[in-house]
Amino acid sequence: MTLLVVERLLKRFGGLAATDSFDLAVETGEIHAVIGPNGAGKTTLINQLSGEIRPDAGRIVFEGEDITRTPAHRRSLLGISRSYQITSVLREFTALQNVAMAVQAHAGHSFEFWAPAALERSLTQPALATLRQVGLADRAQTLAEKLAHGEQRQLELAMALATGPKLLLLDEPMAGMSHREAEGIIALLASLKGRYSILLVEHDMDAVFALADRITVMVYGKAIACGTPDEIRADPQVHEAYLGDEEADA
């Protein structure tokens, strides 16, 4: 079943088309990667899908509903959750408090009274379960600022998972990680495969080819190819536009 459909998505910044008649379809339960060179428009695409910026033209359909003009908070309630290139955890709070606040926000409550709310079992129990899911249960009471970079990325993923998403939008979840940390995140995402639908933007080609069911290649705002990892590896247009340079740098 197709969960997300993007049709002819256009977003201009001055004379630059960050997404240029971009098409995409994400199936339920799949990991669909979007790859491409820096400046291809990948983060702009994620921002449009999450509702943080509005497209100038085109359509976004989620579970059969047109959400092109739906605000970000409403999309979250519909089941779309995202992570960012730069870690967005609240560093002065514990790991458990960060996830509890994500649960609280998804329930529609304000952060204003987070301190007593973070102690409520209705928040801490699902928060702790989610930390356990990402391998951080033993770090629940650790301040986020004391976590290693890889652990902070795990925490951010836990915050996204805590909202009970139907679709995870992951924007370079392995950015800035060591090889060992990246291996941990790859294993974590592999454990989520089939249980969540994931749109993955990532520059680590080893991770992409290990995880993705399908890959869309984005260059200058356009989708130039879409297929399985084997099909993308064998596509001469993709090699010319992107993979050739990536493999040369490896």
C-alpha positions in Angstrom: 0.0 0.0 0.0 1.3 3.5 -0.9 1.5 5.6 2.2 2.9 8.9 0.8 2.6 10.3 -2.7 4.4 13.4 -3.8 3.4 14.8 -7.2 5.3 17.5 -9.2 6.5 19.3 -6.0 7.9 22.7 -6.7 9.7 25.1 -4.3 11.6 28.1 -5.5 14.0 30.4 -3.6 14.4 33.3 -6.0 15.6 31.8 -9.3 16.6 28.5 -7.7 14.1 25.5 -7.9 15.0 23.5 -4.7 12.4 20.9 -5.7 11.6 21.0 -9.4 8.5 19.0 -10.4 9.6 16.3 -7.9 7.7 13.0 -7.7 8.0 10.4 -5.0 6.1 7.4 -3.6 6.8 5.7 -0.3 5.2 2.3 0.4 4.0 1.2 3.8 6.7 -0.5 5.7 9.6 0.3 3.4 12.8 2.3 3.9 12.9 4.6 0.9 16.2 6.6 0.7 16.7 9.9 -1.1 20.3 10.5 -2.2 22.0 13.2 -4.1 24.8 15.7 -4.1 24.9 18.7 -1.6 22.4 21.3 -2.8 20.2 18.8 -4.5 17.2 19.9 -2.5 16.9 16.9 -0.1 16.4 18.9 3.1 14.0 21.3 1.4 12.0 18.2 0.4 11.9 17.0 4.0 10.9 20.4 5.2 7.9 20.4 2.7 6.9 16.9 3.7 7.0 17.8 7.4 5.0 21.0 6.8 7.8 23.4 7.9 7.7 25.1 4.5 5.0 25.2 1.9 5.5 24.2 -1.8 4.8 26.7 -4.5 3.1 24.0 -6.6 2.5 20.3 -6.5 0.7 18.0 -4.1 1.5 15.9 -1.1 -0.9 13.0 -0.3 -0.6 11.0 2.9 -2.8 7.9 3.5 -5.0 9.2 0.7 -5.5 12.7 2.2 -4.1 15.8 0.5 -1.9 17.4 3.2 -0.2 20.0 0.9 -1.5 22.9 3.0 -1.8 21.0 6.3 0.3 22.7 9.1 3.3 20.8 10.7 1.6 20.2 14.0 -1.4 18.6 12.3 0.9 16.4 10.2 2.5 15.2 13.4 -0.9 14.1 14.7 -1.6 12.3 11.4 1.6 10.3 12.0 4.5 12.1 10.3 7.6 12.6 12.5 11.0 13.8 11.6 14.6 14.2 12.7 17.1 16.9 11.7 20.6 17.1 10.3 21.7 18.9 13.5 20.8 17.3 16.8 17.7 19.0 18.3 17.6 17.4 21.7 17.2 19.6 24.8 20.7 19.3 26.3 19.8 20.5 29.8 17.2 17.8 30.3 17.7 14.0 30.8 17.1 11.5 28.1 13.9 10.4 29.8 12.6 14.0 30.1 13.4 14.6 26.4 11.3 11.6 25.3 8.6 12.3 27.8 8.2 15.8 26.4 7.9 14.4 22.9 5.1 12.1 24.2 3.5 15.1 25.9 3.7 17.3 22.8 2.2 14.7 20.6 -0.7 14.4 23.0 -1.3 18.1 22.4 -0.1 19.4 25.8 2.0 22.5 26.3 5.7 22.3 27.5 4.9 25.0 30.1 4.4 22.6 33.0 6.9 20.0 31.8 8.5 19.4 35.2 5.5 17.8 36.9 4.2 16.3 33.7 7.6 14.6 33.1 7.0 12.6 36.3 3.7 11.2 35.3 3.7 7.5 34.6 1.5 8.0 31.5 4.5 9.9 30.0 7.5 8.1 31.6 6.4 4.6 30.9 6.1 5.0 27.1 9.2 7.2 27.1 11.2 4.5 28.9 9.9 1.8 26.6 11.1 3.9 23.6 14.5 4.5 25.1 14.7 0.7 25.5 13.8 0.3 21.9 16.8 2.4 20.8 19.2 1.0 23.3 19.3 4.0 25.7 17.3 2.6 28.7 20.5 2.6 30.9 21.0 6.3 30.0 17.5 7.4 30.9 18.6 9.7 33.8 21.6 11.1 32.0 21.5 14.7 30.9 21.4 14.9 27.1 24.5 17.1 27.1 26.5 14.3 28.7 25.5 11.8 26.0 28.0 11.0 23.2 27.1 12.4 19.8 25.9 9.0 18.6 23.7 8.6 21.7 22.2 12.0 21.1 21.2 10.9 17.6 19.7 7.8 19.2 17.8 10.0 21.6 16.5 12.2 18.8 15.3 9.0 17.0 13.6 7.9 20.3 11.8 11.3 20.4 10.5 10.7 16.9 9.4 7.2 17.7 7.7 8.3 20.9 5.0 10.0 18.8 3.9 6.7 17.3 4.6 7.7 13.8 3.4 6.0 10.6 6.1 7.7 8.6 9.6 8.7 9.9 11.4 11.5 8.0 15.1 11.1 8.8 17.4 13.8 7.6 21.0 12.5 7.7 20.7 10.6 11.0 24.4 9.5 10.7 25.8 13.1 10.2 29.0 13.7 12.2 29.2 10.1 13.5 32.3 7.9 13.9 32.3 4.7 11.9 31.4 2.7 15.1 28.5 5.1 15.9 27.2 4.9 12.4 27.2 1.1 12.5 25.1 1.3 15.7 22.5 3.5 14.0 22.4 1.3 10.9 21.7 -1.7 13.1 19.0 0.3 14.9 17.3 1.4 11.7 17.5 -2.2 10.4 15.7 -3.3 13.5 12.8 -0.9 12.7 12.5 -2.1 9.1 9.0 -3.3 8.3 7.6 -1.9 11.5 7.8 1.7 10.3 7.8 3.5 7.0 11.0 5.5 6.7 12.1 8.2 4.3 15.8 8.4 4.7 18.0 11.2 3.5 21.6 10.1 3.9 25.1 10.7 2.4 26.6 7.4 3.8 26.2 5.2 0.8 27.1 2.1 2.8 24.2 2.8 5.1 21.8 3.6 2.2 22.6 0.4 0.2 22.4 -1.7 3.4 19.1 -0.4 4.5 17.0 0.9 1.6 14.3 -1.1 -0.2 14.2 1.6 -2.8 16.2 4.7 -3.6 15.3 7.9 -5.3 18.2 9.9 -6.7 17.7 13.7 -6.6 19.9 16.1 -8.6 19.1 19.9 -8.9 15.7 19.4 -7.4 14.7 16.6 -9.8 14.2 12.9 -9.3 16.5 11.4 -12.0 16.0 7.8 -11.0 14.1 5.5 -8.7 14.7 1.8 -8.1 16.1 -0.9 -5.9 19.7 -0.6 -4.6 20.9 -3.0 -7.4 19.0 -1.0 -10.1 20.5 2.3 -8.8 24.0 0.9 -8.6 23.7 -0.2 -12.3 22.2 3.0 -13.6 24.7 4.9 -15.8 22.9 8.2 -15.4 23.1 7.9 -11.6 26.8 7.1 -11.8 27.5 10.1 -14.0 25.4 12.5 -11.8 26.3 11.2 -8.3 27.6 7.8 -7.5 30.8 8.0 -9.5 32.0 10.9 -7.4 30.9 9.3 -4.2 32.8 6.1 -5.0 35.8 8.0 -6.1 35.9 9.8 -2.7 35.5 6.5 -0.8 
